[in-house]
Amino acid sequence: MELGSIFPGITLARAYSTKEGPVLRLRTGDMDSHPEETLGDLLAGGARAIRKPSPVPFQLVLAEMGNVEPSAALMVGDQHLTDVAGANQAGIRSAKVATHGPESFPAILRLGQQIERGLVRVG
């Protein structure tokens, strides 16, 4: 969760699929609900990250926030095909913002972003 170093005051979330059901990892600054050793145990037990655009991570965050209704939430993201699509699948409004530091992304991801921009312009 490299974004944690960019936005230390904002809680970041990542969902994992486990044998017992989905698990939500929350990180704010130095606070981490699943520090590296706990996360290592989860992964060793077969846990896998649930990636966007799956609506599951969004639904888990809404539940964590006290069962907030999707219509009361707003997802701010920098990717149409992951952030915006996942939020919309979960019934959450979304706002697309420019990518912060796109040059730091792997080349394959930057290529995907260029394709995404082209698709959005066509649509």
OpenMM code with the backbone's topology and positions (N, CA, C; nanometers):
from openmm import Vec3, app, unit

residues = "MET GLU LEU GLY SER ILE PHE PRO GLY ILE THR LEU ALA ARG ALA TYR SER THR LYS GLU GLY PRO VAL LEU ARG LEU ARG THR GLY ASP MET ASP SER HIS PRO GLU GLU THR LEU GLY ASP LEU LEU ALA GLY GLY ALA ARG ALA ILE ARG LYS PRO SER PRO VAL PRO PHE GLN LEU VAL LEU ALA GLU MET GLY ASN VAL GLU PRO SER ALA ALA LEU MET VAL GLY ASP GLN HIS LEU THR ASP VAL ALA GLY ALA ASN GLN ALA GLY ILE ARG SER ALA LYS VAL ALA THR HIS GLY PRO GLU SER PHE PRO ALA ILE LEU ARG LEU GLY GLN GLN ILE GLU ARG GLY LEU VAL ARG VAL GLY".split()
positions = [
    Vec3(0.0836, -0.1188, 0.0000),
    Vec3(0.0000, 0.0000, 0.0000),
    Vec3(0.0878, 0.1248, 0.0000),
    Vec3(0.1513, 0.1492, -0.1107),
    Vec3(0.2388, 0.2645, -0.1237),
    Vec3(0.1641, 0.3966, -0.1090),
    Vec3(0.0352, 0.3974, -0.1376),
    Vec3(-0.0424, 0.5205, -0.1230),
    Vec3(-0.0403, 0.5714, 0.0203),
    Vec3(-0.0197, 0.4821, 0.1158),
    Vec3(-0.0135, 0.5214, 0.2560),
    Vec3(0.0957, 0.6227, 0.2831),
    Vec3(0.2050, 0.6137, 0.2105),
    Vec3(0.3120, 0.7111, 0.2301),
    Vec3(0.2798, 0.8436, 0.1621),
    Vec3(0.1982, 0.8400, 0.0576),
    Vec3(0.1584, 0.9630, -0.0112),
    Vec3(0.0474, 1.0343, 0.0656),
    Vec3(-0.0469, 0.9587, 0.1197),
    Vec3(-0.1620, 1.0139, 0.1920),
    Vec3(-0.1677, 0.9554, 0.3328),
    Vec3(-0.0790, 0.9974, 0.4238),
    Vec3(-0.0708, 0.9330, 0.5551),
    Vec3(-0.1944, 0.9505, 0.6431),
    Vec3(-0.2774, 1.0499, 0.6173),
    Vec3(-0.3948, 1.0724, 0.7016),
    Vec3(-0.5219, 1.0082, 0.6509),
    Vec3(-0.5151, 0.9402, 0.5376),
    Vec3(-0.6333, 0.8791, 0.4772),
    Vec3(-0.6258, 0.7282, 0.4964),
    Vec3(-0.7374, 0.6686, 0.5367),
    Vec3(-0.7416, 0.5240, 0.5557),
    Vec3(-0.7499, 0.4549, 0.4199),
    Vec3(-0.6605, 0.3602, 0.3990),
    Vec3(-0.6584, 0.2805, 0.2771),
    Vec3(-0.7082, 0.1401, 0.3090),
    Vec3(-0.7746, 0.0790, 0.2128),
    Vec3(-0.8325, -0.0530, 0.2356),
    Vec3(-0.7929, -0.1486, 0.1248),
    Vec3(-0.7744, -0.2734, 0.1629),
    Vec3(-0.7518, -0.3805, 0.0659),
    Vec3(-0.8263, -0.5033, 0.1190),
    Vec3(-0.8941, -0.5724, 0.0282),
    Vec3(-0.9711, -0.6903, 0.0667),
    Vec3(-0.8998, -0.8175, 0.0226),
    Vec3(-0.9156, -0.9215, 0.1030),
    Vec3(-0.8562, -1.0514, 0.0731),
    Vec3(-0.9637, -1.1582, 0.0845),
    Vec3(-0.9587, -1.2548, -0.0051),
    Vec3(-1.0469, -1.3696, -0.0003),
    Vec3(-0.9759, -1.4786, 0.0796),
    Vec3(-1.0420, -1.5287, 0.1838),
    Vec3(-0.9855, -1.6364, 0.2656),
    Vec3(-1.0851, -1.7515, 0.2720),
    Vec3(-1.0428, -1.8630, 0.3259),
    Vec3(-1.1317, -1.9789, 0.3414),
    Vec3(-1.2507, -1.9457, 0.4308),
    Vec3(-1.2292, -1.8540, 0.5256),
    Vec3(-1.3350, -1.8158, 0.6192),
    Vec3(-1.4236, -1.7034, 0.5653),
    Vec3(-1.3894, -1.6493, 0.4501),
    Vec3(-1.4647, -1.5373, 0.3929),
    Vec3(-1.3734, -1.4176, 0.3719),
    Vec3(-1.4280, -1.3091, 0.3187),
    Vec3(-1.3440, -1.1929, 0.2898),
    Vec3(-1.2946, -1.1231, 0.4164),
    Vec3(-1.1714, -1.0716, 0.4077),
    Vec3(-1.1087, -0.9990, 0.5182),
    Vec3(-1.0687, -0.8622, 0.4652),
    Vec3(-1.0909, -0.7602, 0.5456),
    Vec3(-1.0566, -0.6241, 0.5068),
    Vec3(-0.9333, -0.5786, 0.5834),
    Vec3(-0.8336, -0.5306, 0.5112),
    Vec3(-0.7131, -0.4733, 0.5729),
    Vec3(-0.7248, -0.3215, 0.5629),
    Vec3(-0.7109, -0.2542, 0.6762),
    Vec3(-0.7180, -0.1079, 0.6823),
    Vec3(-0.5857, -0.0519, 0.7302),
    Vec3(-0.5418, 0.0541, 0.6653),
    Vec3(-0.4165, 0.1179, 0.7044),
    Vec3(-0.4323, 0.2690, 0.7021),
    Vec3(-0.3951, 0.3311, 0.8141),
    Vec3(-0.3912, 0.4768, 0.8249),
    Vec3(-0.2572, 0.5122, 0.8869),
    Vec3(-0.1723, 0.5788, 0.8105),
    Vec3(-0.0399, 0.6129, 0.8619),
    Vec3(0.0315, 0.4879, 0.9088),
    Vec3(0.0702, 0.4863, 1.0365),
    Vec3(0.1407, 0.3704, 1.0939),
    Vec3(0.0469, 0.2626, 1.1464),
    Vec3(-0.0832, 0.2915, 1.1552),
    Vec3(-0.1803, 0.1936, 1.2036),
    Vec3(-0.2168, 0.0987, 1.0892),
    Vec3(-0.2045, -0.0316, 1.1145),
    Vec3(-0.2342, -0.1319, 1.0136),
    Vec3(-0.3099, -0.2459, 1.0804),
    Vec3(-0.4302, -0.2729, 1.0327),
    Vec3(-0.5102, -0.3795, 1.0935),
    Vec3(-0.4501, -0.5182, 1.0692),
    Vec3(-0.3654, -0.5297, 0.9684),
    Vec3(-0.2980, -0.6561, 0.9386),
    Vec3(-0.1519, -0.6264, 0.9050),
    Vec3(-0.0696, -0.6043, 1.0089),
    Vec3(0.0720, -0.5783, 0.9833),
    Vec3(0.1356, -0.6937, 0.9055),
    Vec3(0.2555, -0.6718, 0.8591),
    Vec3(0.3217, -0.7682, 0.7700),
    Vec3(0.3188, -0.9119, 0.8224),
    Vec3(0.3426, -0.9333, 0.9518),
    Vec3(0.3439, -1.0711, 1.0021),
    Vec3(0.2044, -1.1338, 0.9964),
    Vec3(0.1013, -1.0577, 1.0280),
    Vec3(-0.0364, -1.1082, 1.0204),
    Vec3(-0.0757, -1.1308, 0.8754),
    Vec3(-0.0396, -1.0365, 0.7905),
    Vec3(-0.0687, -1.0493, 0.6479),
    Vec3(0.0025, -1.1719, 0.5916),
    Vec3(0.1258, -1.1935, 0.6329),
    Vec3(0.2008, -1.3114, 0.5890),
    Vec3(0.1293, -1.4399, 0.6246),
    Vec3(0.0714, -1.4451, 0.7453),
    Vec3(-0.0044, -1.5631, 0.7873),
    Vec3(-0.1278, -1.5831, 0.6997),
    Vec3(-0.1976, -1.4723, 0.6689),
    Vec3(-0.3160, -1.4808, 0.5830),
    Vec3(-0.2780, -1.5370, 0.4457),
    Vec3(-0.1728, -1.4813, 0.3880),
    Vec3(-0.1303, -1.5230, 0.2547),
    Vec3(-0.0812, -1.6673, 0.2548),
    Vec3(-0.0105, -1.7063, 0.3605),
    Vec3(0.0364, -1.8441, 0.3716),
    Vec3(-0.0813, -1.9416, 0.3819),
    Vec3(-0.1923, -1.8930, 0.4360),
    Vec3(-0.3129, -1.9750, 0.4475),
    Vec3(-0.3965, -1.9769, 0.3211),
    Vec3(-0.3465, -1.9154, 0.2157),
    Vec3(-0.4170, -1.9201, 0.0880),
    Vec3(-0.4960, -1.7960, 0.0531),
    Vec3(-0.4891, -1.6921, 0.1361),
    Vec3(-0.5630, -1.5689, 0.1053),
    Vec3(-0.5113, -1.5066, -0.0235),
    Vec3(-0.6027, -1.4481, -0.0990),
    Vec3(-0.5685, -1.3791, -0.2233),
    Vec3(-0.6360, -1.2425, -0.2237),
    Vec3(-0.5657, -1.1449, -0.2753),
    Vec3(-0.6224, -1.0105, -0.2838),
    Vec3(-0.7445, -1.0118, -0.3759),
    Vec3(-0.8472, -0.9411, -0.3348),
    Vec3(-0.9657, -0.9220, -0.4188),
    Vec3(-0.9439, -0.7892, -0.4907),
    Vec3(-0.9314, -0.7946, -0.6187),
    Vec3(-0.8960, -0.6765, -0.6968),
    Vec3(-1.0192, -0.6071, -0.7551),
    Vec3(-1.0054, -0.4771, -0.7701),
    Vec3(-1.1078, -0.4010, -0.8388),
    Vec3(-1.1029, -0.4398, -0.9861),
    Vec3(-1.2138, -0.4465, -1.0518),
    Vec3(-1.3401, -0.3819, -1.0221),
    Vec3(-1.4406, -0.4652, -0.9425),
    Vec3(-1.3983, -0.5702, -0.8738),
    Vec3(-1.4925, -0.6439, -0.7898),
    Vec3(-1.5594, -0.5476, -0.6922),
    Vec3(-1.6905, -0.5589, -0.6748),
    Vec3(-1.7586, -0.4716, -0.5788),
    Vec3(-1.7330, -0.5109, -0.4327),
    Vec3(-1.6759, -0.6291, -0.4093),
    Vec3(-1.6565, -0.6793, -0.2725),
    Vec3(-1.5774, -0.5824, -0.1836),
    Vec3(-1.4612, -0.5313, -0.2276),
    Vec3(-1.3890, -0.4391, -0.1385),
    Vec3(-1.4729, -0.3163, -0.0998),
    Vec3(-1.5494, -0.2664, -0.1937),
    Vec3(-1.6331, -0.1491, -0.1664),
    Vec3(-1.7415, -0.1829, -0.0646),
    Vec3(-1.8024, -0.3000, -0.0804),
    Vec3(-1.9068, -0.3428, 0.0134),
    Vec3(-1.8504, -0.3630, 0.1535),
    Vec3(-1.7289, -0.4195, 0.1634),
    Vec3(-1.6665, -0.4388, 0.2945),
    Vec3(-1.6365, -0.3051, 0.3623),
    Vec3(-1.5913, -0.2079, 0.2854),
    Vec3(-1.5626, -0.0761, 0.3427),
    Vec3(-1.6918, -0.0110, 0.3926),
    Vec3(-1.7992, -0.0205, 0.3145),
    Vec3(-1.9274, 0.0356, 0.3592),
    Vec3(-1.9720, -0.0297, 0.4901),
    Vec3(-1.9548, -0.1607, 0.5011),
    Vec3(-1.9909, -0.2309, 0.6254),
    Vec3(-1.9021, -0.1845, 0.7403),
    Vec3(-1.7721, -0.1688, 0.7142),
    Vec3(-1.6774, -0.1226, 0.8165),
    Vec3(-1.7141, 0.0166, 0.8670),
    Vec3(-1.7708, 0.0976, 0.7795),
    Vec3(-1.8088, 0.2346, 0.8157),
    Vec3(-1.9438, 0.2399, 0.8871),
    Vec3(-1.9974, 0.1269, 0.9227),
    Vec3(-2.1245, 0.1240, 0.9953),
    Vec3(-2.2426, 0.0997, 0.9040),
    Vec3(-2.2226, 0.0163, 0.8027),
    Vec3(-2.3270, -0.0170, 0.7058),
    Vec3(-2.3823, 0.1069, 0.6356),
    Vec3(-2.2918, 0.1893, 0.5906),
    Vec3(-2.3284, 0.3086, 0.5144),
    Vec3(-2.3962, 0.2650, 0.3852),
    Vec3(-2.5035, 0.3337, 0.3494),
    Vec3(-2.5719, 0.3056, 0.2233),
    Vec3(-2.4828, 0.3464, 0.1071),
    Vec3(-2.4773, 0.2659, 0.0013),
    Vec3(-2.3944, 0.3011, -0.1139),
    Vec3(-2.4240, 0.4399, -0.1699),
    Vec3(-2.5493, 0.4805, -0.1655),
    Vec3(-2.5866, 0.6122, -0.2193),
    Vec3(-2.5298, 0.7278, -0.1369),
    Vec3(-2.4817, 0.6984, -0.0163),
    Vec3(-2.4252, 0.8025, 0.0701),
    Vec3(-2.2731, 0.8108, 0.0584),
    Vec3(-2.2163, 0.7275, -0.0282),
    Vec3(-2.0703, 0.7222, -0.0412),
    Vec3(-2.0263, 0.7783, -0.1765),
    Vec3(-1.9003, 0.8162, -0.1817),
    Vec3(-1.8380, 0.8624, -0.3053),
    Vec3(-1.6988, 0.8009, -0.3140),
    Vec3(-1.6700, 0.7327, -0.4238),
    Vec3(-1.5386, 0.6756, -0.4484),
    Vec3(-1.4614, 0.7720, -0.5367),
    Vec3(-1.3444, 0.8131, -0.4926),
    Vec3(-1.2567, 0.8967, -0.5729),
    Vec3(-1.1424, 0.8086, -0.6192),
    Vec3(-1.1247, 0.7973, -0.7491),
    Vec3(-1.0213, 0.7098, -0.8017),
    Vec3(-0.9609, 0.7630, -0.9294),
    Vec3(-0.8505, 0.7032, -0.9692),
    Vec3(-0.7803, 0.7517, -1.0882),
    Vec3(-0.7874, 0.6547, -1.2058),
    Vec3(-0.8661, 0.5490, -1.1944),
    Vec3(-0.8775, 0.4501, -1.3012),
    Vec3(-1.0250, 0.4240, -1.3323),
    Vec3(-1.0628, 0.4403, -1.4592),
    Vec3(-1.2019, 0.4131, -1.4981),
    Vec3(-1.2365, 0.2654, -1.4848),
    Vec3(-1.1477, 0.1782, -1.5345),
    Vec3(-1.1808, 0.0362, -1.5445),
    Vec3(-1.1669, -0.0407, -1.4136),
    Vec3(-1.1145, 0.0219, -1.3106),
    Vec3(-1.1027, -0.0449, -1.1808),
    Vec3(-1.1793, 0.0341, -1.0747),
    Vec3(-1.1330, 0.1534, -1.0425),
    Vec3(-1.1939, 0.2331, -0.9353),
    Vec3(-1.3393, 0.2698, -0.9653),
    Vec3(-1.3599, 0.3354, -1.0788),
    Vec3(-1.4939, 0.3822, -1.1147),
    Vec3(-1.5872, 0.2642, -1.1398),
    Vec3(-1.5409, 0.1654, -1.2164),
    Vec3(-1.6257, 0.0498, -1.2471),
    Vec3(-1.6627, -0.0286, -1.1214),
    Vec3(-1.5657, -0.0507, -1.0320),
    Vec3(-1.5947, -0.1249, -0.9091),
    Vec3(-1.6927, -0.0521, -0.8202),
    Vec3(-1.6730, 0.0788, -0.8047),
    Vec3(-1.7652, 0.1580, -0.7230),
    Vec3(-1.9055, 0.1529, -0.7816),
    Vec3(-1.9155, 0.1712, -0.9115),
    Vec3(-2.0469, 0.1708, -0.9749),
    Vec3(-2.1156, 0.0349, -0.9614),
    Vec3(-2.0379, -0.0756, -0.9686),
    Vec3(-2.0969, -0.2087, -0.9491),
    Vec3(-2.1524, -0.2255, -0.8082),
    Vec3(-2.0915, -0.1540, -0.7132),
    Vec3(-2.1375, -0.1611, -0.5737),
    Vec3(-2.2468, -0.0577, -0.5449),
    Vec3(-2.2871, 0.0182, -0.6471),
    Vec3(-2.3922, 0.1183, -0.6287),
    Vec3(-2.3421, 0.2495, -0.5697),
    Vec3(-2.2107, 0.2715, -0.5771),
    Vec3(-2.1483, 0.3904, -0.5195),
    Vec3(-2.1165, 0.4890, -0.6313),
    Vec3(-2.1467, 0.6154, -0.6082),
    Vec3(-2.1084, 0.7186, -0.7043),
    Vec3(-1.9564, 0.7274, -0.7073),
    Vec3(-1.9033, 0.7774, -0.8180),
    Vec3(-1.7580, 0.7838, -0.8304),
    Vec3(-1.7149, 0.9136, -0.8964),
    Vec3(-1.5933, 0.9534, -0.8666),
    Vec3(-1.5311, 1.0707, -0.9277),
    Vec3(-1.3936, 1.0296, -0.9759),
    Vec3(-1.3652, 1.0559, -1.1015),
    Vec3(-1.2360, 1.0236, -1.1619),
    Vec3(-1.1445, 1.1441, -1.1478),
    Vec3(-1.0247, 1.1206, -1.0950),
    Vec3(-0.9229, 1.2252, -1.0827),
    Vec3(-0.7989, 1.1822, -1.1603),
    Vec3(-0.7113, 1.2774, -1.1861),
    Vec3(-0.5874, 1.2465, -1.2572),
    Vec3(-0.4994, 1.1561, -1.1718),
    Vec3(-0.4238, 1.0708, -1.2374),
    Vec3(-0.3309, 0.9809, -1.1695),
    Vec3(-0.2147, 1.0608, -1.1111),
    Vec3(-0.1823, 1.0338, -0.9852),
    Vec3(-0.0692, 1.0993, -0.9181),
    Vec3(0.0585, 1.0226, -0.9530),
    Vec3(0.1527, 1.0894, -1.0136),
    Vec3(0.2819, 1.0265, -1.0453),
    Vec3(0.2729, 0.9099, -1.1401),
    Vec3(0.2048, 0.9249, -1.2561),
    Vec3(0.1896, 0.8091, -1.3455),
    Vec3(0.3225, 0.7513, -1.3930),
    Vec3(0.4274, 0.8319, -1.3954),
    Vec3(0.5573, 0.7827, -1.4419),
    Vec3(0.6148, 0.6771, -1.3475),
    Vec3(0.5635, 0.6693, -1.2245),
    Vec3(0.6126, 0.5705, -1.1288),
    Vec3(0.5445, 0.4345, -1.1460),
    Vec3(0.4417, 0.4272, -1.2292),
    Vec3(0.3691, 0.3029, -1.2517),
    Vec3(0.4481, 0.2136, -1.3465),
    Vec3(0.4326, 0.0820, -1.3359),
    Vec3(0.4969, -0.0085, -1.4320),
    Vec3(0.4487, 0.0217, -1.5742),
    Vec3(0.5328, -0.0062, -1.6732),
    Vec3(0.5013, 0.0251, -1.8132),
    Vec3(0.3695, -0.0381, -1.8581),
    Vec3(0.3433, -0.1605, -1.8173),
    Vec3(0.2200, -0.2279, -1.8600),
    Vec3(0.0970, -0.1548, -1.8064),
    Vec3(0.1045, -0.1025, -1.6849),
    Vec3(-0.0078, -0.0286, -1.6284),
    Vec3(-0.0265, 0.1049, -1.7005),
    Vec3(0.0841, 0.1719, -1.7330),
    Vec3(0.0734, 0.2981, -1.8078),
    Vec3(0.0110, 0.2735, -1.9449),
    Vec3(0.0455, 0.1626, -2.0086),
    Vec3(-0.0149, 0.1283, -2.1370),
    Vec3(-0.1653, 0.1072, -2.1195),
    Vec3(-0.2024, 0.0365, -2.0162),
    Vec3(-0.3444, 0.0160, -1.9873),
    Vec3(-0.4174, 0.1475, -1.9651),
    Vec3(-0.3524, 0.2425, -1.8980),
    Vec3(-0.4144, 0.3728, -1.8754),
    Vec3(-0.4342, 0.4477, -2.0072),
    Vec3(-0.3385, 0.4348, -2.0995),
    Vec3(-0.3535, 0.5002, -2.2300),
    Vec3(-0.4704, 0.4397, -2.3071),
    Vec3(-0.4816, 0.3095, -2.3030),
    Vec3(-0.5947, 0.2416, -2.3704),
    Vec3(-0.7258, 0.2862, -2.3069),
    Vec3(-0.7271, 0.2915, -2.1736),
    Vec3(-0.8456, 0.3345, -2.1008),
    Vec3(-0.8880, 0.4758, -2.1422),
    Vec3(-0.7914, 0.5676, -2.1501),
    Vec3(-0.8235, 0.7042, -2.1917),
    Vec3(-0.8836, 0.7064, -2.3312),
    Vec3(-0.8300, 0.6244, -2.4211),
    Vec3(-0.8850, 0.6159, -2.5555),
    Vec3(-1.0277, 0.5638, -2.5565),
    Vec3(-1.0545, 0.4626, -2.4757),
    Vec3(-1.1897, 0.4063, -2.4681),
    Vec3(-1.2887, 0.5066, -2.4118),
    Vec3(-1.2473, 0.5828, -2.3128),
    Vec3(-1.3362, 0.6804, -2.2508),
    Vec3(-1.3694, 0.7912, -2.3502),
    Vec3(-1.2710, 0.8332, -2.4296),
    Vec3(-1.2960, 0.9373, -2.5310),
    Vec3(-1.3949, 0.8903, -2.6370),
    Vec3(-1.3871, 0.7618, -2.6723),
    Vec3(-1.4753, 0.7074, -2.7755),
    Vec3(-1.6178, 0.6983, -2.7247),
    Vec3(-1.6308, 0.6590, -2.5962),
    Vec3(-1.7633, 0.6368, -2.5367),
    Vec3(-1.8328, 0.7588, -2.5084),
] * unit.nanometer
topology = app.Topology()
chain = topology.addChain("A")
for resn in residues:
    res = topology.addResidue(resn, chain)
    for name in ("N", "CA", "C"):
        topology.addAtom(name, app.Element.getBySymbol(name[0]), res)
